[in-house]
């Protein structure tokens, strides 16, 4: 009788475990369906009811996503690659009928590609220039800041030109970005791929809004994989292409170079790949002239920069610096550089310089972390946190590495970043709400709930830094 009872207990235990896993998988399917429905409702809700409705739906999607993260952990094994790809396509398909409404950056991409296709230099004239009037389209009016020439690097211009040749429709762009998305999923570890495939920030800012970071991420993940496998040449090429798509991945280059087993080889291939696409433009005029306007004028969702700016202005540090330089100018015979120096000694530019020093300090700390993924994630975070302009889609570049480094703080800050859209409403209340929801709430959540959500994976392999 005792033997029969013991066998029954063992049978019930096995069956119970299998039943639990089957239940979790069935529940996962239900959550995915609900998440797809939430995604499909975002575009009409945001266009009719505004950003508040979008953020309410986005918060719901985040809650469902955290549920998927926990269920993935409960299943012991992450979903198979085919399942992850299928779910990724389903979730992105919800946005196929809808044009972007949160951002119109893709219209600038399309315009640059159209200009390049015509044989003109996209860096020479801004979209509103009369010299390009013959290229105007029915979506030309949607281009942001048409008075400023393009800010996007040469490798990105190559992608824009290719997609312009392929038709330049939003559907063509979505197919291309889906390909980049699936490449990222293929390169990531299975559970991280699942998190990326279902993440609301990725789907909303990457696939719906069609931000170029999706292409940069795929290339940067490819670089990290190649460097971890001691393939410095491939890693350098992929890193150079990533930095040639958007500027943010440049922050990861020191970490990749220092981790590489052949540093000089990595640096050489990265520089050649970064510079080569620019060569055809050098004889045609200034390169990326609009980027100077962006770097010196743009400010958005940057509490650290704004605090430094306020401190410099309130303490009159800029005036003190001007007085000090004036006292030294004559003895040092520095009259020739005086106009340039005085132009830099303003509160705004001094705040940017201080933030640059903070970034370099953060970068020095980041490259000393034990794993390559942590080095890359925190190097990029150091740049983003001190930047004068920090839009939600900028966080996409570090997100897969935050998954792999198990940094729930960076994950929380990234996925909460769309709360910054409240800043467009203006006013003290909206600003306080945006600051709290985009920075304070995710930071507190990361401290309290890190171990309860499912991002920590002690069984996952890590890429340890090579011995010096």
Helices and strands as residue ranges (DSSP letters): H 2-49, H 51-74, H 81-93, H 105-117, G 130-135, G 140-142, H 154-165, H 170-187, H 190-198, H 200-201, I 202-208, H 213-228, H 232-245, H 250-259, H 263-276, H 279-282, H 289-297, H 303-314, H 317-329, H 335-344, H 347-366, H 372-386, G 392-395, H 396-404, H 408-416, G 417-425, H 428-435, I 436-440, H 441-453
